[in-house]
């Protein structure tokens, strides 16, 4: 077991014969979920997944249509069904994070993606764990994500050594502590390629799409090509059955061309892609209405996002810089890449407002480089406490009980 300076705060405990699990219930950006210390959790993956289902209130097996998650901490929608498992990686001077994405009505857990929004909460957890030495102006930590094999730098803003509630973002009411997140070397997060199909633009049926992989694999489509304006509300889009059927057909066929793979390395089937809750992402784009560079409606992919995932926003912003992509065709500002790495500010309008990004990019005769992508979020700890496990299996109870004894 990897220890931590404040490990006593994160170990399970026995109370009145019931095992209780310490959790940080947190918000990062427009996502909520819980954060757990890896050192106190079962090593066996089946027992770990059982634990997560109990904590979030999803079915222990199979499907449960209409499940409201009243027995757990999940909130029904994908953006509020996330669990981060973190540990200190002292040898590399960073922390390691693994995301489990759950769904309200199914027991299956997706381990294939990261969450840029919830990542903003991790510096708070690292501070509580005793992993950081903050300065007067910031607490900084490098985060390695095991789901996508990517690294980001997270910088929690401080003022005179104290948390400073000075950052507002679209989709969140009020000002909260700000966190800057820098995605390092984000190209090819899942496929190893900037354009997994080998093309900046593909035609699927009668629709042009761009398939791109910058921090997340994503498919970009013009809203007008799907008979939409691109300014519809997420609820309107989710309620349009014909549109959603066409969108599902597009992401399934495009993802097959991208050769997306399961966690075990096997290619995902059309059926798996069609029903996937997380991979690939897809968005429809149109010209901006306010002061942005491009407007979007983003899908996760089954549901329209109430705002815009930051990883998806960075991916779309990167694509908008590259001539020939669907995003570049629509973007109001046609940036020109030079041979030297430059920083480009790209503002992406979405249902909740605008996401501000900074993309470090360059282009030579035969090479496109996306060196880094940054965005700002705010975050908060909603609650720190323990969750009693009332109906766990005997094997899970035994595994957790051994942790309370320090074994």
C-alpha positions as CSV (number, residue, x, y, z in Angstrom):
1,X,0.0,0.0,0.0
2,X,1.3,3.5,-0.9
3,X,1.1,5.7,2.2
4,X,0.4,9.4,2.4
5,X,1.1,11.9,5.2
6,X,-2.6,12.1,6.1
7,X,-3.5,8.5,5.4
8,X,-5.5,8.2,8.6
9,X,-8.1,10.5,7.1
10,X,-8.6,8.3,4.1
11,X,-8.7,4.8,5.5
12,X,-12.0,2.9,5.9
13,X,-13.2,2.5,9.5
14,X,-15.5,0.1,11.3
15,X,-18.4,1.7,13.1
16,X,-21.1,-0.2,14.8
17,X,-20.2,-3.2,12.7
18,X,-20.4,-1.4,9.4
19,X,-17.5,-0.4,7.2
20,X,-17.5,3.3,6.3
21,X,-15.5,4.7,3.3
22,X,-14.0,8.2,3.5
23,X,-14.9,10.3,0.5
24,X,-14.4,13.8,-0.8
25,X,-17.6,14.8,-2.6
26,X,-16.4,17.4,-5.0
27,X,-17.2,19.7,-7.9
28,X,-14.7,20.5,-10.7
29,X,-16.0,22.9,-13.4
30,X,-19.5,21.7,-14.4
31,X,-19.0,18.1,-13.2
32,X,-19.5,16.6,-9.7
33,X,-18.5,13.3,-8.2
34,X,-16.3,11.8,-5.5
35,X,-12.5,11.4,-5.1
36,X,-11.0,8.4,-3.3
37,X,-7.5,7.5,-2.1
38,X,-6.2,4.4,-4.0
39,X,-4.2,3.1,-1.1
40,X,-7.4,2.4,0.9
41,X,-9.3,0.6,-1.8
42,X,-9.6,-3.1,-2.9
43,X,-6.9,-4.2,-5.3
44,X,-9.3,-6.7,-6.9
45,X,-11.1,-4.8,-9.8
46,X,-14.4,-6.6,-9.3
47,X,-14.5,-5.6,-5.7
48,X,-13.5,-2.1,-6.5
49,X,-16.3,-1.8,-9.0
50,X,-18.8,-3.2,-6.5
51,X,-17.7,-0.5,-4.1
52,X,-18.1,2.3,-6.6
53,X,-21.6,1.1,-7.5
54,X,-22.6,1.2,-3.8
55,X,-21.1,4.7,-3.3
56,X,-22.8,6.2,-6.4
57,X,-26.2,4.3,-6.1
58,X,-26.2,2.5,-9.5
59,X,-27.4,-1.0,-10.1
60,X,-25.1,-3.7,-8.7
61,X,-25.8,-5.9,-11.8
62,X,-27.4,-5.4,-15.2
63,X,-29.8,-2.5,-16.0
64,X,-32.3,-0.6,-13.9
65,X,-34.2,1.8,-16.2
66,X,-35.4,4.9,-14.4
67,X,-33.0,4.5,-11.4
68,X,-32.8,7.7,-9.5
69,X,-29.6,6.9,-7.5
70,X,-31.3,7.7,-4.2
71,X,-29.1,5.2,-2.4
72,X,-25.8,6.9,-3.4
73,X,-24.0,10.1,-4.3
74,X,-24.6,10.1,-8.0
75,X,-27.0,12.6,-9.5
76,X,-28.5,10.9,-12.6
77,X,-26.7,12.7,-15.4
78,X,-23.3,11.6,-16.8
79,X,-21.6,14.8,-15.6
80,X,-22.5,14.0,-12.0
81,X,-21.6,10.3,-12.1
82,X,-17.8,10.4,-11.8
83,X,-15.3,8.9,-9.4
84,X,-11.6,9.8,-9.4
85,X,-9.2,7.4,-7.7
86,X,-5.9,9.1,-6.9
87,X,-2.5,8.2,-5.5
88,X,0.8,9.8,-4.9
89,X,3.4,9.1,-7.6
90,X,6.3,10.5,-5.6
91,X,9.0,8.9,-7.9
92,X,7.8,11.1,-10.8
93,X,6.8,14.1,-8.6
94,X,3.2,13.9,-9.5
95,X,-0.1,12.3,-8.6
96,X,-1.8,9.5,-10.6
97,X,-5.5,9.7,-11.3
98,X,-7.9,7.1,-12.7
99,X,-11.5,8.0,-13.7
100,X,-14.5,5.7,-13.3
101,X,-17.5,6.9,-15.3
102,X,-20.8,5.5,-14.1
103,X,-24.3,5.8,-15.5
104,X,-27.5,5.9,-13.4
105,X,-29.3,3.0,-15.0
106,X,-26.5,0.5,-15.6
107,X,-23.9,-1.5,-13.6
108,X,-21.2,-1.3,-16.3
109,X,-18.4,1.2,-15.5
110,X,-16.4,2.9,-18.2
111,X,-12.7,3.2,-17.5
112,X,-11.7,4.6,-20.9
113,X,-11.9,8.4,-20.5
114,X,-10.7,11.3,-18.4
115,X,-12.7,14.3,-17.2
116,X,-11.1,17.7,-17.6
117,X,-13.8,19.4,-15.5
118,X,-13.5,17.1,-12.5
119,X,-9.7,17.2,-12.7
120,X,-9.9,20.7,-11.4
121,X,-10.9,19.4,-8.0
122,X,-7.8,17.2,-7.6
123,X,-5.5,19.9,-6.2
124,X,-7.9,20.3,-3.3
125,X,-7.6,16.6,-2.5
126,X,-3.9,16.6,-2.9
127,X,-3.6,19.4,-0.4
128,X,-5.7,17.5,2.1
129,X,-3.6,14.4,1.5
130,X,-0.5,16.3,2.3
131,X,1.1,15.9,-1.1
132,X,1.6,19.6,-1.9
133,X,3.7,22.4,-0.6
134,X,1.8,25.5,-1.6
135,X,3.4,28.9,-2.1
136,X,1.8,32.3,-1.3
137,X,0.3,32.5,-4.8
138,X,-0.5,28.9,-6.0
139,X,-0.5,25.2,-5.2
140,X,0.7,23.3,-8.3
141,X,0.6,19.6,-9.1
142,X,1.2,17.5,-12.2
143,X,-1.5,14.9,-12.7
144,X,-1.0,11.8,-14.8
145,X,-4.2,10.2,-16.0
146,X,-4.0,6.4,-16.4
147,X,-7.2,6.2,-18.5
148,X,-5.7,8.2,-21.4
149,X,-2.0,8.1,-20.6
150,X,-1.9,11.9,-20.6
151,X,-0.4,14.4,-18.2
152,X,-1.7,17.8,-17.1
153,X,-0.4,20.5,-14.8
154,X,-3.0,21.8,-12.4
155,X,-2.5,25.2,-10.6
156,X,-4.8,26.2,-7.8
157,X,-4.7,29.9,-7.4
158,X,-4.0,31.3,-3.9
159,X,-3.8,34.8,-2.4
160,X,-1.4,35.3,0.5
161,X,-1.3,31.5,0.9
162,X,-5.1,31.2,1.2
163,X,-7.8,29.9,-1.2
164,X,-9.1,32.8,-3.2
165,X,-12.7,32.7,-4.5
166,X,-12.3,34.9,-7.6
167,X,-13.1,32.8,-10.6
168,X,-16.4,32.6,-12.5
169,X,-17.1,30.1,-15.3
170,X,-20.2,29.5,-17.5
171,X,-22.6,27.0,-16.0
172,X,-21.7,27.6,-12.4
173,X,-23.3,30.3,-10.3
174,X,-21.0,32.6,-8.3
175,X,-17.2,32.8,-7.8
176,X,-15.1,30.0,-6.5
177,X,-11.4,29.1,-6.3
178,X,-9.8,29.1,-9.7
179,X,-7.7,26.2,-11.2
180,X,-5.7,26.5,-14.4
181,X,-5.3,23.2,-16.2
182,X,-2.6,22.7,-18.8
183,X,-2.9,19.6,-21.0
184,X,0.6,18.5,-22.1
185,X,1.2,16.7,-25.4
186,X,-2.6,16.1,-25.8
187,X,-2.5,14.7,-29.4
188,X,-3.5,11.1,-29.9
189,X,-4.9,10.5,-26.4
190,X,-6.7,7.2,-27.5
191,X,-5.6,6.6,-31.0
192,X,-2.0,7.9,-31.1
193,X,-2.9,10.2,-34.1
194,X,-4.1,13.8,-34.5
195,X,-6.4,12.6,-37.3
196,X,-7.2,8.9,-36.7
197,X,-8.7,8.3,-40.1
198,X,-5.7,9.9,-41.8
199,X,-7.9,12.7,-43.2
200,X,-8.7,16.2,-42.0
201,X,-12.2,15.7,-43.4
202,X,-14.2,12.5,-44.1
203,X,-17.6,12.0,-45.8
204,X,-20.0,9.7,-44.1
205,X,-23.1,9.2,-46.1
206,X,-23.8,12.8,-47.3
207,X,-22.2,14.5,-44.3
208,X,-18.7,15.9,-43.9
209,X,-17.1,15.2,-40.6
210,X,-13.7,15.8,-39.0
211,X,-12.4,13.0,-36.7
212,X,-9.7,14.4,-34.4
213,X,-8.0,13.2,-31.2
214,X,-6.7,16.0,-29.0
215,X,-7.1,15.0,-25.3
216,X,-10.2,13.1,-26.4
217,X,-11.4,11.4,-29.7
218,X,-14.1,13.6,-31.2
219,X,-16.2,13.9,-34.3
220,X,-17.1,17.4,-35.5
221,X,-20.1,18.1,-37.8
222,X,-21.7,21.3,-39.1
223,X,-25.0,21.8,-37.4
224,X,-26.5,22.9,-40.7
225,X,-25.6,19.5,-42.3
226,X,-27.9,17.9,-39.7
227,X,-30.7,20.5,-40.3
228,X,-29.9,22.3,-37.0
229,X,-29.0,25.9,-36.3
230,X,-26.5,25.0,-33.6
231,X,-28.2,27.3,-31.1
232,X,-30.8,24.9,-29.9
233,X,-30.9,24.1,-26.2
234,X,-29.5,20.7,-25.1
235,X,-33.0,19.7,-24.1
236,X,-34.3,20.4,-27.6
237,X,-31.6,18.4,-29.2
238,X,-32.0,15.4,-26.9
239,X,-35.8,15.5,-27.6
240,X,-35.3,15.4,-31.4
241,X,-35.5,11.7,-32.1
242,X,-34.7,11.9,-35.8
243,X,-31.7,14.1,-35.1
244,X,-30.4,11.8,-32.4
245,X,-30.7,8.8,-34.6
246,X,-28.7,10.5,-37.3
247,X,-26.1,11.6,-34.8
248,X,-25.8,8.1,-33.4
249,X,-25.3,6.7,-36.9
250,X,-22.6,9.3,-37.6
251,X,-20.6,8.7,-34.4
252,X,-20.8,5.0,-34.8
253,X,-19.6,4.9,-38.4
254,X,-16.9,7.6,-37.8
255,X,-15.6,5.8,-34.7
256,X,-15.3,2.6,-36.7
257,X,-13.0,4.5,-39.1
258,X,-11.1,5.9,-36.2
259,X,-10.5,2.3,-34.9
260,X,-11.3,3.1,-31.3
261,X,-10.5,0.3,-28.9
262,X,-11.8,-1.1,-25.6
263,X,-9.7,-1.0,-22.4
264,X,-8.4,-4.5,-23.2
265,X,-7.1,-3.3,-26.6
266,X,-9.7,-5.0,-28.8
267,X,-11.4,-2.9,-31.4
268,X,-14.8,-1.6,-30.3
269,X,-17.7,-3.0,-32.3
270,X,-20.4,-1.0,-33.9
271,X,-22.9,-2.1,-31.2
272,X,-20.4,-1.1,-28.4
273,X,-19.9,2.3,-30.0
274,X,-23.6,2.9,-30.6
275,X,-24.3,2.3,-26.9
276,X,-21.2,3.9,-25.4
277,X,-21.7,6.6,-22.7
278,X,-18.2,8.1,-23.2
279,X,-16.5,7.3,-26.5
280,X,-16.3,9.0,-28.9
281,X,-17.4,12.5,-28.2
282,X,-19.3,14.3,-31.0
283,X,-20.3,17.9,-31.5
284,X,-22.2,20.1,-34.0
285,X,-20.7,23.5,-34.8
286,X,-21.9,26.8,-36.2
287,X,-20.7,30.4,-36.4
288,X,-20.5,32.3,-33.1
289,X,-23.2,34.8,-32.1
290,X,-21.3,36.7,-29.4
291,X,-17.6,37.3,-29.1
292,X,-16.3,33.8,-29.6
293,X,-14.5,32.1,-32.4
294,X,-16.9,29.1,-32.9
295,X,-20.2,27.9,-31.4
296,X,-20.9,24.3,-30.4
297,X,-23.4,21.8,-29.0
298,X,-21.4,18.9,-27.5
299,X,-22.6,15.3,-26.9
300,X,-21.0,12.8,-24.5
301,X,-22.2,11.0,-26.8
302,X,-25.6,9.8,-25.7
303,X,-26.7,13.1,-24.2
304,X,-26.2,16.8,-25.0
305,X,-23.9,18.4,-22.5
306,X,-25.4,21.3,-20.6
307,X,-22.2,23.3,-21.3
308,X,-19.0,21.9,-22.8
309,X,-16.5,19.4,-21.4
310,X,-13.1,21.1,-21.2
311,X,-11.3,18.3,-22.9
312,X,-13.8,18.5,-25.8
313,X,-13.5,22.2,-25.9
314,X,-9.7,22.0,-26.2
315,X,-10.1,19.4,-28.9
316,X,-12.5,21.6,-30.9
317,X,-10.4,24.7,-30.4
318,X,-7.3,22.8,-31.7
319,X,-9.2,21.6,-34.8
320,X,-10.5,25.1,-35.5
321,X,-6.8,26.2,-36.0
322,X,-6.2,23.6,-38.8
323,X,-7.1,24.4,-42.3
324,X,-9.5,22.0,-44.0
325,X,-11.3,20.8,-40.9
326,X,-15.0,21.2,-40.4
327,X,-14.2,23.4,-37.4
328,X,-11.9,25.7,-39.4
329,X,-14.6,26.0,-42.1
330,X,-17.0,27.4,-39.5
331,X,-14.6,29.4,-37.2
332,X,-15.0,33.1,-37.4
333,X,-11.3,33.8,-37.0
334,X,-9.0,31.9,-39.4
335,X,-5.8,31.7,-37.5
336,X,-2.6,30.9,-39.4
337,X,-0.1,28.5,-37.9
338,X,3.6,29.3,-38.3
339,X,6.7,27.2,-38.0
340,X,7.3,28.4,-34.5
341,X,5.1,27.4,-31.5
342,X,2.7,30.2,-30.7
343,X,-0.2,30.6,-28.3
344,X,-3.6,31.0,-29.8
345,X,-6.6,32.2,-27.8
346,X,-9.7,30.3,-29.0
347,X,-13.1,31.1,-27.4
348,X,-15.8,28.4,-27.8
349,X,-19.4,29.4,-27.3
350,X,-21.7,26.8,-25.8
351,X,-25.1,26.6,-24.1
352,X,-23.8,28.0,-20.8
353,X,-21.6,30.8,-22.2
354,X,-18.0,30.6,-23.4
355,X,-15.0,28.4,-22.7
356,X,-11.7,30.3,-23.0
357,X,-8.8,28.1,-24.2
358,X,-5.1,28.7,-25.1
359,X,-3.7,26.3,-27.7
360,X,0.1,26.1,-28.3
361,X,0.5,25.1,-31.9
362,X,2.8,25.2,-35.0
363,X,2.9,23.9,-38.5
364,X,5.8,23.1,-40.8
365,X,5.6,21.7,-44.4
366,X,4.7,18.2,-43.3
367,X,4.0,18.4,-39.5
368,X,1.3,19.7,-37.4
369,X,2.1,20.2,-33.7
370,X,-0.3,20.8,-30.8
371,X,2.1,21.2,-27.9
372,X,-0.4,22.0,-25.1
373,X,-3.9,23.2,-24.5
374,X,-5.0,25.1,-21.4
375,X,-8.3,26.1,-19.8
376,X,-9.5,27.6,-16.6
377,X,-12.1,26.1,-14.3
378,X,-13.2,26.6,-10.7
379,X,-13.7,23.9,-8.1
380,X,-14.9,23.3,-4.6
381,X,-15.2,20.6,-2.0
382,X,-18.9,19.9,-1.4
383,X,-18.5,17.6,1.5
384,X,-15.8,15.5,3.3
385,X,-17.0,12.5,5.3
386,X,-17.7,8.8,5.3
387,X,-20.2,6.6,3.5
388,X,-21.5,3.5,5.4
389,X,-21.8,0.3,3.3
390,X,-24.9,-1.4,4.4
391,X,-25.3,-4.2,1.9
392,X,-21.9,-5.1,0.5
393,X,-20.8,-8.6,-0.3
394,X,-18.8,-10.5,2.2
395,X,-15.7,-10.4,0.0
396,X,-15.8,-6.6,-0.2
397,X,-16.4,-6.2,3.5
398,X,-13.4,-8.5,4.2
399,X,-11.2,-6.6,1.8
400,X,-12.1,-3.2,3.3
401,X,-11.9,-4.5,6.9
402,X,-8.3,-5.6,6.3
403,X,-7.5,-2.0,5.3
404,X,-8.9,-0.7,8.5
405,X,-6.4,-2.9,10.4
406,X,-3.6,-1.6,8.2
407,X,-2.9,-4.9,6.5
